[in-house]
Amino acid sequence: MYPISFDEPHKYSITVQGLINVSLIQVFSKATISKIKSDDGENTEIQIQLKDQPHLNGVINALFNARYVILRIKYIKPG
């Protein structure tokens, strides 16, 4: 397993149910945002480089506060 530290930058893929609002996309200005088709409709995948785990927590809270259902959070190995 690749070691992941609490306080270093890492890239994540976050999938939420449905399509995210344009105003929330501005929050993720440095992210890659993609629509994903599933059996239940369309979902949104956000790939984003975050400075540390607390920053990841902030992104999760922003999605939660906007009432999005988080389907998956995946760490993306470098390289």
PDB file with one MODEL, atoms N, CA, C and O in Angstrom:
MODEL        1
ATOM      1  N   MET A   1       0.839  -1.177   0.000  1.00  0.00           N
ATOM      2  CA  MET A   1       0.000   0.000   0.000  1.00  0.00           C
ATOM      3  C   MET A   1       0.885   1.241   0.000  1.00  0.00           C
ATOM      4  O   MET A   1       1.902   1.300   0.692  1.00  0.00           O
ATOM      5  N   TYR A   2       0.476   2.230  -0.790  1.00  0.00           N
ATOM      6  CA  TYR A   2       1.198   3.488  -0.874  1.00  0.00           C
ATOM      7  C   TYR A   2       0.928   4.309   0.386  1.00  0.00           C
ATOM      8  O   TYR A   2      -0.228   4.480   0.774  1.00  0.00           O
ATOM      9  N   PRO A   3       1.996   4.826   1.037  1.00  0.00           N
ATOM     10  CA  PRO A   3       1.763   5.610   2.266  1.00  0.00           C
ATOM     11  C   PRO A   3       1.101   6.955   1.962  1.00  0.00           C
ATOM     12  O   PRO A   3       1.526   7.680   1.062  1.00  0.00           O
ATOM     13  N   ILE A   4       0.070   7.272   2.714  1.00  0.00           N
ATOM     14  CA  ILE A   4      -0.635   8.541   2.576  1.00  0.00           C
ATOM     15  C   ILE A   4      -0.472   9.301   3.884  1.00  0.00           C
ATOM     16  O   ILE A   4      -0.777   8.781   4.957  1.00  0.00           O
ATOM     17  N   SER A   5       0.012  10.534   3.786  1.00  0.00           N
ATOM     18  CA  SER A   5       0.195  11.315   5.005  1.00  0.00           C
ATOM     19  C   SER A   5      -0.990  12.245   5.222  1.00  0.00           C
ATOM     20  O   SER A   5      -1.699  12.603   4.282  1.00  0.00           O
ATOM     21  N   PHE A   6      -1.184  12.621   6.456  1.00  0.00           N
ATOM     22  CA  PHE A   6      -2.297  13.478   6.862  1.00  0.00           C
ATOM     23  C   PHE A   6      -2.134  14.910   6.374  1.00  0.00           C
ATOM     24  O   PHE A   6      -3.114  15.573   6.032  1.00  0.00           O
ATOM     25  N   ASP A   7      -0.889  15.383   6.343  1.00  0.00           N
ATOM     26  CA  ASP A   7      -0.650  16.812   6.126  1.00  0.00           C
ATOM     27  C   ASP A   7       0.149  17.136   4.863  1.00  0.00           C
ATOM     28  O   ASP A   7       0.890  18.119   4.834  1.00  0.00           O
ATOM     29  N   GLU A   8       0.002  16.319   3.827  1.00  0.00           N
ATOM     30  CA  GLU A   8       0.662  16.583   2.553  1.00  0.00           C
ATOM     31  C   GLU A   8      -0.372  16.585   1.436  1.00  0.00           C
ATOM     32  O   GLU A   8      -1.453  16.018   1.594  1.00  0.00           O
ATOM     33  N   PRO A   9      -0.050  17.225   0.295  1.00  0.00           N
ATOM     34  CA  PRO A   9      -1.014  17.271  -0.804  1.00  0.00           C
ATOM     35  C   PRO A   9      -1.225  15.902  -1.452  1.00  0.00           C
ATOM     36  O   PRO A   9      -0.295  15.107  -1.586  1.00  0.00           O
ATOM     37  N   HIS A  10      -2.467  15.653  -1.848  1.00  0.00           N
ATOM     38  CA  HIS A  10      -2.829  14.432  -2.563  1.00  0.00           C
ATOM     39  C   HIS A  10      -3.970  14.741  -3.510  1.00  0.00           C
ATOM     40  O   HIS A  10      -4.692  15.723  -3.334  1.00  0.00           O
ATOM     41  N   LYS A  11      -4.128  13.892  -4.516  1.00  0.00           N
ATOM     42  CA  LYS A  11      -5.209  14.046  -5.477  1.00  0.00           C
ATOM     43  C   LYS A  11      -6.314  13.047  -5.154  1.00  0.00           C
ATOM     44  O   LYS A  11      -6.044  11.901  -4.794  1.00  0.00           O
ATOM     45  N   TYR A  12      -7.565  13.497  -5.287  1.00  0.00           N
ATOM     46  CA  TYR A  12      -8.727  12.667  -4.977  1.00  0.00           C
ATOM     47  C   TYR A  12      -9.743  12.742  -6.101  1.00  0.00           C
ATOM     48  O   TYR A  12      -9.817  13.732  -6.829  1.00  0.00           O
ATOM     49  N   SER A  13     -10.518  11.689  -6.227  1.00  0.00           N
ATOM     50  CA  SER A  13     -11.688  11.659  -7.085  1.00  0.00           C
ATOM     51  C   SER A  13     -12.899  11.543  -6.164  1.00  0.00           C
ATOM     52  O   SER A  13     -12.987  10.622  -5.353  1.00  0.00           O
ATOM     53  N   ILE A  14     -13.824  12.481  -6.298  1.00  0.00           N
ATOM     54  CA  ILE A  14     -15.024  12.495  -5.464  1.00  0.00           C
ATOM     55  C   ILE A  14     -16.224  12.415  -6.403  1.00  0.00           C
ATOM     56  O   ILE A  14     -16.383  13.254  -7.290  1.00  0.00           O
ATOM     57  N   THR A  15     -17.059  11.412  -6.207  1.00  0.00           N
ATOM     58  CA  THR A  15     -18.251  11.243  -7.034  1.00  0.00           C
ATOM     59  C   THR A  15     -19.478  11.569  -6.211  1.00  0.00           C
ATOM     60  O   THR A  15     -19.656  11.056  -5.106  1.00  0.00           O
ATOM     61  N   VAL A  16     -20.333  12.439  -6.767  1.00  0.00           N
ATOM     62  CA  VAL A  16     -21.570  12.807  -6.089  1.00  0.00           C
ATOM     63  C   VAL A  16     -22.757  12.441  -6.973  1.00  0.00           C
ATOM     64  O   VAL A  16     -22.648  12.362  -8.197  1.00  0.00           O
ATOM     65  N   GLN A  17     -23.869  12.225  -6.329  1.00  0.00           N
ATOM     66  CA  GLN A  17     -25.097  11.884  -7.039  1.00  0.00           C
ATOM     67  C   GLN A  17     -25.646  13.116  -7.750  1.00  0.00           C
ATOM     68  O   GLN A  17     -25.747  14.186  -7.149  1.00  0.00           O
ATOM     69  N   GLY A  18     -25.997  12.973  -9.011  1.00  0.00           N
ATOM     70  CA  GLY A  18     -26.562  14.075  -9.775  1.00  0.00           C
ATOM     71  C   GLY A  18     -25.492  14.990 -10.336  1.00  0.00           C
ATOM     72  O   GLY A  18     -24.297  14.702 -10.266  1.00  0.00           O
ATOM     73  N   LEU A  19     -25.949  16.099 -10.894  1.00  0.00           N
ATOM     74  CA  LEU A  19     -25.050  17.092 -11.481  1.00  0.00           C
ATOM     75  C   LEU A  19     -24.934  18.268 -10.521  1.00  0.00           C
ATOM     76  O   LEU A  19     -25.933  18.730  -9.969  1.00  0.00           O
ATOM     77  N   ILE A  20     -23.701  18.752 -10.324  1.00  0.00           N
ATOM     78  CA  ILE A  20     -23.521  19.842  -9.371  1.00  0.00           C
ATOM     79  C   ILE A  20     -23.889  21.177  -9.999  1.00  0.00           C
ATOM     80  O   ILE A  20     -23.794  21.357 -11.213  1.00  0.00           O
ATOM     81  N   ASN A  21     -24.303  22.095  -9.165  1.00  0.00           N
ATOM     82  CA  ASN A  21     -24.737  23.432  -9.545  1.00  0.00           C
ATOM     83  C   ASN A  21     -23.552  24.258 -10.037  1.00  0.00           C
ATOM     84  O   ASN A  21     -22.432  24.091  -9.554  1.00  0.00           O
ATOM     85  N   VAL A  22     -23.795  25.132 -10.979  1.00  0.00           N
ATOM     86  CA  VAL A  22     -22.743  25.992 -11.538  1.00  0.00           C
ATOM     87  C   VAL A  22     -22.043  26.803 -10.456  1.00  0.00           C
ATOM     88  O   VAL A  22     -20.828  26.984 -10.522  1.00  0.00           O
ATOM     89  N   SER A  23     -22.777  27.294  -9.464  1.00  0.00           N
ATOM     90  CA  SER A  23     -22.156  28.095  -8.408  1.00  0.00           C
ATOM     91  C   SER A  23     -21.170  27.273  -7.582  1.00  0.00           C
ATOM     92  O   SER A  23     -20.176  27.808  -7.090  1.00  0.00           O
ATOM     93  N   LEU A  24     -21.437  25.989  -7.428  1.00  0.00           N
ATOM     94  CA  LEU A  24     -20.508  25.130  -6.684  1.00  0.00           C
ATOM     95  C   LEU A  24     -19.277  24.810  -7.523  1.00  0.00           C
ATOM     96  O   LEU A  24     -18.197  24.586  -6.975  1.00  0.00           O
ATOM     97  N   ILE A  25     -19.423  24.787  -8.833  1.00  0.00           N
ATOM     98  CA  ILE A  25     -18.275  24.532  -9.707  1.00  0.00           C
ATOM     99  C   ILE A  25     -17.207  25.597  -9.485  1.00  0.00           C
ATOM    100  O   ILE A  25     -16.016  25.296  -9.570  1.00  0.00           O
ATOM    101  N   GLN A  26     -17.606  26.831  -9.202  1.00  0.00           N
ATOM    102  CA  GLN A  26     -16.650  27.913  -8.950  1.00  0.00           C
ATOM    103  C   GLN A  26     -15.787  27.624  -7.728  1.00  0.00           C
ATOM    104  O   GLN A  26     -14.628  28.035  -7.673  1.00  0.00           O
ATOM    105  N   VAL A  27     -16.349  26.917  -6.745  1.00  0.00           N
ATOM    106  CA  VAL A  27     -15.585  26.534  -5.549  1.00  0.00           C
ATOM    107  C   VAL A  27     -14.462  25.580  -5.939  1.00  0.00           C
ATOM    108  O   VAL A  27     -13.385  25.593  -5.343  1.00  0.00           O
ATOM    109  N   PHE A  28     -14.728  24.750  -6.951  1.00  0.00           N
ATOM    110  CA  PHE A  28     -13.762  23.754  -7.405  1.00  0.00           C
ATOM    111  C   PHE A  28     -13.072  24.212  -8.685  1.00  0.00           C
ATOM    112  O   PHE A  28     -12.905  23.421  -9.613  1.00  0.00           O
ATOM    113  N   SER A  29     -12.671  25.473  -8.742  1.00  0.00           N
ATOM    114  CA  SER A  29     -12.128  26.063  -9.967  1.00  0.00           C
ATOM    115  C   SER A  29     -10.881  25.338 -10.483  1.00  0.00           C
ATOM    116  O   SER A  29     -10.631  25.329 -11.689  1.00  0.00           O
ATOM    117  N   LYS A  30     -10.113  24.744  -9.603  1.00  0.00           N
ATOM    118  CA  LYS A  30      -8.895  24.050 -10.028  1.00  0.00           C
ATOM    119  C   LYS A  30      -9.122  22.549 -10.192  1.00  0.00           C
ATOM    120  O   LYS A  30      -8.167  21.781 -10.309  1.00  0.00           O
ATOM    121  N   ALA A  31     -10.356  22.146 -10.201  1.00  0.00           N
ATOM    122  CA  ALA A  31     -10.691  20.728 -10.305  1.00  0.00           C
ATOM    123  C   ALA A  31     -11.095  20.372 -11.731  1.00  0.00           C
ATOM    124  O   ALA A  31     -11.470  21.234 -12.526  1.00  0.00           O
ATOM    125  N   THR A  32     -11.009  19.086 -12.029  1.00  0.00           N
ATOM    126  CA  THR A  32     -11.553  18.561 -13.270  1.00  0.00           C
ATOM    127  C   THR A  32     -12.918  17.976 -12.931  1.00  0.00           C
ATOM    128  O   THR A  32     -13.026  17.094 -12.079  1.00  0.00           O
ATOM    129  N   ILE A  33     -13.953  18.464 -13.595  1.00  0.00           N
ATOM    130  CA  ILE A  33     -15.315  18.033 -13.293  1.00  0.00           C
ATOM    131  C   ILE A  33     -15.886  17.328 -14.510  1.00  0.00           C
ATOM    132  O   ILE A  33     -15.863  17.867 -15.617  1.00  0.00           O
ATOM    133  N   SER A  34     -16.401  16.115 -14.301  1.00  0.00           N
ATOM    134  CA  SER A  34     -16.933  15.309 -15.400  1.00  0.00           C
ATOM    135  C   SER A  34     -18.300  14.765 -15.056  1.00  0.00           C
ATOM    136  O   SER A  34     -18.589  14.459 -13.900  1.00  0.00           O
ATOM    137  N   LYS A  35     -19.148  14.648 -16.084  1.00  0.00           N
ATOM    138  CA  LYS A  35     -20.432  13.969 -15.928  1.00  0.00           C
ATOM    139  C   LYS A  35     -20.210  12.484 -16.142  1.00  0.00           C
ATOM    140  O   LYS A  35     -19.477  12.081 -17.045  1.00  0.00           O
ATOM    141  N   ILE A  36     -20.845  11.671 -15.308  1.00  0.00           N
ATOM    142  CA  ILE A  36     -20.742  10.211 -15.418  1.00  0.00           C
ATOM    143  C   ILE A  36     -22.147   9.649 -15.526  1.00  0.00           C
ATOM    144  O   ILE A  36     -23.007   9.949 -14.698  1.00  0.00           O
ATOM    145  N   LYS A  37     -22.379   8.842 -16.534  1.00  0.00           N
ATOM    146  CA  LYS A  37     -23.687   8.197 -16.660  1.00  0.00           C
ATOM    147  C   LYS A  37     -23.691   6.917 -15.845  1.00  0.00           C
ATOM    148  O   LYS A  37     -22.718   6.163 -15.842  1.00  0.00           O
ATOM    149  N   SER A  38     -24.804   6.679 -15.150  1.00  0.00           N
ATOM    150  CA  SER A  38     -24.968   5.453 -14.384  1.00  0.00           C
ATOM    151  C   SER A  38     -26.369   4.912 -14.641  1.00  0.00           C
ATOM    152  O   SER A  38     -27.157   5.534 -15.353  1.00  0.00           O
ATOM    153  N   ASP A  39     -26.673   3.775 -14.071  1.00  0.00           N
ATOM    154  CA  ASP A  39     -28.002   3.186 -14.219  1.00  0.00           C
ATOM    155  C   ASP A  39     -29.084   4.088 -13.640  1.00  0.00           C
ATOM    156  O   ASP A  39     -30.237   4.035 -14.067  1.00  0.00           O
ATOM    157  N   ASP A  40     -28.710   4.917 -12.667  1.00  0.00           N
ATOM    158  CA  ASP A  40     -29.679   5.783 -11.990  1.00  0.00           C
ATOM    159  C   ASP A  40     -29.732   7.200 -12.552  1.00  0.00           C
ATOM    160  O   ASP A  40     -30.440   8.047 -12.007  1.00  0.00           O
ATOM    161  N   GLY A  41     -29.006   7.474 -13.619  1.00  0.00           N
ATOM    162  CA  GLY A  41     -28.974   8.824 -14.187  1.00  0.00           C
ATOM    163  C   GLY A  41     -27.555   9.325 -14.310  1.00  0.00           C
ATOM    164  O   GLY A  41     -26.623   8.544 -14.500  1.00  0.00           O
ATOM    165  N   GLU A  42     -27.392  10.635 -14.202  1.00  0.00           N
ATOM    166  CA  GLU A  42     -26.065  11.223 -14.317  1.00  0.00           C
ATOM    167  C   GLU A  42     -25.526  11.628 -12.948  1.00  0.00           C
ATOM    168  O   GLU A  42     -26.261  12.124 -12.095  1.00  0.00           O
ATOM    169  N   ASN A  43     -24.239  11.407 -12.761  1.00  0.00           N
ATOM    170  CA  ASN A  43     -23.541  11.802 -11.546  1.00  0.00           C
ATOM    171  C   ASN A  43     -22.392  12.715 -11.936  1.00  0.00           C
ATOM    172  O   ASN A  43     -22.105  12.891 -13.120  1.00  0.00           O
ATOM    173  N   THR A  44     -21.740  13.291 -10.947  1.00  0.00           N
ATOM    174  CA  THR A  44     -20.609  14.189 -11.185  1.00  0.00           C
ATOM    175  C   THR A  44     -19.366  13.620 -10.510  1.00  0.00           C
ATOM    176  O   THR A  44     -19.402  13.207  -9.351  1.00  0.00           O
ATOM    177  N   GLU A  45     -18.261  13.608 -11.264  1.00  0.00           N
ATOM    178  CA  GLU A  45     -16.966  13.220 -10.693  1.00  0.00           C
ATOM    179  C   GLU A  45     -16.098  14.466 -10.637  1.00  0.00           C
ATOM    180  O   GLU A  45     -15.948  15.186 -11.625  1.00  0.00           O
ATOM    181  N   ILE A  46     -15.533  14.704  -9.466  1.00  0.00           N
ATOM    182  CA  ILE A  46     -14.636  15.840  -9.249  1.00  0.00           C
ATOM    183  C   ILE A  46     -13.249  15.279  -8.956  1.00  0.00           C
ATOM    184  O   ILE A  46     -13.075  14.551  -7.978  1.00  0.00           O
ATOM    185  N   GLN A  47     -12.261  15.604  -9.788  1.00  0.00           N
ATOM    186  CA  GLN A  47     -10.876  15.223  -9.504  1.00  0.00           C
ATOM    187  C   GLN A  47     -10.161  16.496  -9.097  1.00  0.00           C
ATOM    188  O   GLN A  47     -10.138  17.486  -9.829  1.00  0.00           O
ATOM    189  N   ILE A  48      -9.575  16.443  -7.905  1.00  0.00           N
ATOM    190  CA  ILE A  48      -9.011  17.670  -7.332  1.00  0.00           C
ATOM    191  C   ILE A  48      -7.764  17.371  -6.506  1.00  0.00           C
ATOM    192  O   ILE A  48      -7.699  16.377  -5.782  1.00  0.00           O
ATOM    193  N   GLN A  49      -6.783  18.248  -6.632  1.00  0.00           N
ATOM    194  CA  GLN A  49      -5.567  18.193  -5.812  1.00  0.00           C
ATOM    195  C   GLN A  49      -5.839  19.010  -4.559  1.00  0.00           C
ATOM    196  O   GLN A  49      -6.201  20.183  -4.642  1.00  0.00           O
ATOM    197  N   LEU A  50      -5.665  18.393  -3.408  1.00  0.00           N
ATOM    198  CA  LEU A  50      -5.923  19.077  -2.137  1.00  0.00           C
ATOM    199  C   LEU A  50      -4.649  19.117  -1.308  1.00  0.00           C
ATOM    200  O   LEU A  50      -3.824  18.205  -1.371  1.00  0.00           O
ATOM    201  N   LYS A  51      -4.496  20.189  -0.527  1.00  0.00           N
ATOM    202  CA  LYS A  51      -3.231  20.391   0.190  1.00  0.00           C
ATOM    203  C   LYS A  51      -3.034  19.451   1.377  1.00  0.00           C
ATOM    204  O   LYS A  51      -1.900  19.179   1.769  1.00  0.00           O
ATOM    205  N   ASP A  52      -4.133  18.954   1.952  1.00  0.00           N
ATOM    206  CA  ASP A  52      -4.005  18.036   3.083  1.00  0.00           C
ATOM    207  C   ASP A  52      -5.376  17.442   3.424  1.00  0.00           C
ATOM    208  O   ASP A  52      -6.377  17.778   2.791  1.00  0.00           O
ATOM    209  N   GLN A  53      -5.416  16.566   4.418  1.00  0.00           N
ATOM    210  CA  GLN A  53      -6.663  15.918   4.824  1.00  0.00           C
ATOM    211  C   GLN A  53      -7.693  16.915   5.366  1.00  0.00           C
ATOM    212  O   GLN A  53      -8.878  16.759   5.075  1.00  0.00           O
ATOM    213  N   PRO A  54      -7.298  17.924   6.135  1.00  0.00           N
ATOM    214  CA  PRO A  54      -8.296  18.910   6.560  1.00  0.00           C
ATOM    215  C   PRO A  54      -8.960  19.625   5.375  1.00  0.00           C
ATOM    216  O   PRO A  54     -10.145  19.953   5.437  1.00  0.00           O
ATOM    217  N   HIS A  55      -8.209  19.865   4.306  1.00  0.00           N
ATOM    218  CA  HIS A  55      -8.782  20.478   3.106  1.00  0.00           C
ATOM    219  C   HIS A  55      -9.806  19.524   2.468  1.00  0.00           C
ATOM    220  O   HIS A  55     -10.854  19.965   1.995  1.00  0.00           O
ATOM    221  N   LEU A  56      -9.505  18.232   2.456  1.00  0.00           N
ATOM    222  CA  LEU A  56     -10.461  17.233   1.973  1.00  0.00           C
ATOM    223  C   LEU A  56     -11.736  17.292   2.808  1.00  0.00           C
ATOM    224  O   LEU A  56     -12.838  17.227   2.262  1.00  0.00           O
ATOM    225  N   ASN A  57     -11.597  17.412   4.103  1.00  0.00           N
ATOM    226  CA  ASN A  57     -12.748  17.526   4.992  1.00  0.00           C
ATOM    227  C   ASN A  57     -13.587  18.761   4.643  1.00  0.00           C
ATOM    228  O   ASN A  57     -14.816  18.705   4.677  1.00  0.00           O
ATOM    229  N   GLY A  58     -12.932  19.862   4.313  1.00  0.00           N
ATOM    230  CA  GLY A  58     -13.640  21.079   3.932  1.00  0.00           C
ATOM    231  C   GLY A  58     -14.442  20.897   2.647  1.00  0.00           C
ATOM    232  O   GLY A  58     -15.560  21.399   2.530  1.00  0.00           O
ATOM    233  N   VAL A  59     -13.864  20.173   1.679  1.00  0.00           N
ATOM    234  CA  VAL A  59     -14.569  19.893   0.427  1.00  0.00           C
ATOM    235  C   VAL A  59     -15.788  19.014   0.702  1.00  0.00           C
ATOM    236  O   VAL A  59     -16.871  19.259   0.170  1.00  0.00           O
ATOM    237  N   ILE A  60     -15.604  17.994   1.533  1.00  0.00           N
ATOM    238  CA  ILE A  60     -16.720  17.112   1.896  1.00  0.00           C
ATOM    239  C   ILE A  60     -17.823  17.920   2.580  1.00  0.00           C
ATOM    240  O   ILE A  60     -19.002  17.727   2.285  1.00  0.00           O
ATOM    241  N   ASN A  61     -17.454  18.810   3.478  1.00  0.00           N
ATOM    242  CA  ASN A  61     -18.444  19.649   4.160  1.00  0.00           C
ATOM    243  C   ASN A  61     -19.169  20.578   3.191  1.00  0.00           C
ATOM    244  O   ASN A  61     -20.374  20.792   3.329  1.00  0.00           O
ATOM    245  N   ALA A  62     -18.451  21.134   2.210  1.00  0.00           N
ATOM    246  CA  ALA A  62     -19.086  22.010   1.217  1.00  0.00           C
ATOM    247  C   ALA A  62     -20.129  21.233   0.417  1.00  0.00           C
ATOM    248  O   ALA A  62     -21.220  21.738   0.151  1.00  0.00           O
ATOM    249  N   LEU A  63     -19.791  20.016   0.039  1.00  0.00           N
ATOM    250  CA  LEU A  63     -20.746  19.174  -0.695  1.00  0.00           C
ATOM    251  C   LEU A  63     -21.933  18.808   0.195  1.00  0.00           C
ATOM    252  O   LEU A  63     -23.079  18.824  -0.254  1.00  0.00           O
ATOM    253  N   PHE A  64     -21.657  18.483   1.441  1.00  0.00           N
ATOM    254  CA  PHE A  64     -22.719  18.142   2.397  1.00  0.00           C
ATOM    255  C   PHE A  64     -23.652  19.333   2.602  1.00  0.00           C
ATOM    256  O   PHE A  64     -24.873  19.178   2.572  1.00  0.00           O
ATOM    257  N   ASN A  65     -23.080  20.520   2.812  1.00  0.00           N
ATOM    258  CA  ASN A  65     -23.890  21.718   3.045  1.00  0.00           C
ATOM    259  C   ASN A  65     -24.743  22.086   1.837  1.00  0.00           C
ATOM    260  O   ASN A  65     -25.806  22.691   1.976  1.00  0.00           O
ATOM    261  N   ALA A  66     -24.262  21.710   0.636  1.00  0.00           N
ATOM    262  CA  ALA A  66     -25.032  21.949  -0.582  1.00  0.00           C
ATOM    263  C   ALA A  66     -26.018  20.804  -0.848  1.00  0.00           C
ATOM    264  O   ALA A  66     -26.700  20.789  -1.873  1.00  0.00           O
ATOM    265  N   ARG A  67     -26.084  19.856   0.075  1.00  0.00           N
ATOM    266  CA  ARG A  67     -27.046  18.746   0.040  1.00  0.00           C
ATOM    267  C   ARG A  67     -26.782  17.735  -1.079  1.00  0.00           C
ATOM    268  O   ARG A  67     -27.722  17.161  -1.629  1.00  0.00           O
ATOM    269  N   TYR A  68     -25.497  17.515  -1.418  1.00  0.00           N
ATOM    270  CA  TYR A  68     -25.150  16.488  -2.397  1.00  0.00           C
ATOM    271  C   TYR A  68     -24.858  15.177  -1.687  1.00  0.00           C
ATOM    272  O   TYR A  68     -24.255  15.159  -0.614  1.00  0.00           O
ATOM    273  N   VAL A  69     -25.287  14.093  -2.291  1.00  0.00           N
ATOM    274  CA  VAL A  69     -25.002  12.758  -1.756  1.00  0.00           C
ATOM    275  C   VAL A  69     -23.651  12.331  -2.319  1.00  0.00           C
ATOM    276  O   VAL A  69     -23.471  12.251  -3.535  1.00  0.00           O
ATOM    277  N   ILE A  70     -22.703  12.057  -1.425  1.00  0.00           N
ATOM    278  CA  ILE A  70     -21.376  11.611  -1.846  1.00  0.00           C
ATOM    279  C   ILE A  70     -21.428  10.100  -2.031  1.00  0.00           C
ATOM    280  O   ILE A  70     -21.724   9.354  -1.098  1.00  0.00           O
ATOM    281  N   LEU A  71     -21.133   9.664  -3.256  1.00  0.00           N
ATOM    282  CA  LEU A  71     -21.172   8.242  -3.572  1.00  0.00           C
ATOM    283  C   LEU A  71     -19.820   7.567  -3.358  1.00  0.00           C
ATOM    284  O   LEU A  71     -19.750   6.394  -2.991  1.00  0.00           O
ATOM    285  N   ARG A  72     -18.738   8.333  -3.594  1.00  0.00           N
ATOM    286  CA  ARG A  72     -17.415   7.716  -3.485  1.00  0.00           C
ATOM    287  C   ARG A  72     -16.342   8.785  -3.347  1.00  0.00           C
ATOM    288  O   ARG A  72     -16.421   9.851  -3.956  1.00  0.00           O
ATOM    289  N   ILE A  73     -15.335   8.476  -2.531  1.00  0.00           N
ATOM    290  CA  ILE A  73     -14.112   9.288  -2.448  1.00  0.00           C
ATOM    291  C   ILE A  73     -12.956   8.325  -2.666  1.00  0.00           C
ATOM    292  O   ILE A  73     -12.830   7.325  -1.959  1.00  0.00           O
ATOM    293  N   LYS A  74     -12.118   8.625  -3.640  1.00  0.00           N
ATOM    294  CA  LYS A  74     -11.011   7.735  -3.968  1.00  0.00           C
ATOM    295  C   LYS A  74      -9.706   8.510  -4.036  1.00  0.00           C
ATOM    296  O   LYS A  74      -9.619   9.540  -4.704  1.00  0.00           O
ATOM    297  N   TYR A  75      -8.703   8.013  -3.348  1.00  0.00           N
ATOM    298  CA  TYR A  75      -7.352   8.572  -3.417  1.00  0.00           C
ATOM    299  C   TYR A  75      -6.737   8.165  -4.759  1.00  0.00           C
ATOM    300  O   TYR A  75      -6.843   7.009  -5.168  1.00  0.00           O
ATOM    301  N   ILE A  76      -6.102   9.106  -5.434  1.00  0.00           N
ATOM    302  CA  ILE A  76      -5.452   8.814  -6.712  1.00  0.00           C
ATOM    303  C   ILE A  76      -3.952   8.811  -6.496  1.00  0.00           C
ATOM    304  O   ILE A  76      -3.363   9.829  -6.133  1.00  0.00           O
ATOM    305  N   LYS A  77      -3.338   7.657  -6.721  1.00  0.00           N
ATOM    306  CA  LYS A  77      -1.891   7.535  -6.549  1.00  0.00           C
ATOM    307  C   LYS A  77      -1.156   8.437  -7.529  1.00  0.00           C
ATOM    308  O   LYS A  77      -1.600   8.603  -8.666  1.00  0.00           O
ATOM    309  N   PRO A  78      -0.030   9.028  -7.105  1.00  0.00           N
ATOM    310  CA  PRO A  78       0.750   9.845  -8.032  1.00  0.00           C
ATOM    311  C   PRO A  78       1.362   8.978  -9.111  1.00  0.00           C
ATOM    312  O   PRO A  78       1.611   7.788  -8.918  1.00  0.00           O
ATOM    313  N   GLY A  79       1.601   9.608 -10.262  1.00  0.00           N
ATOM    314  CA  GLY A  79       2.285   8.904 -11.351  1.00  0.00           C
ATOM    315  C   GLY A  79       1.362   8.292 -12.237  1.00  0.00           C
ATOM    316  O   GLY A  79       1.769   7.657 -13.210  1.00  0.00           O
TER     317      GLY A  79
ENDMDL
END
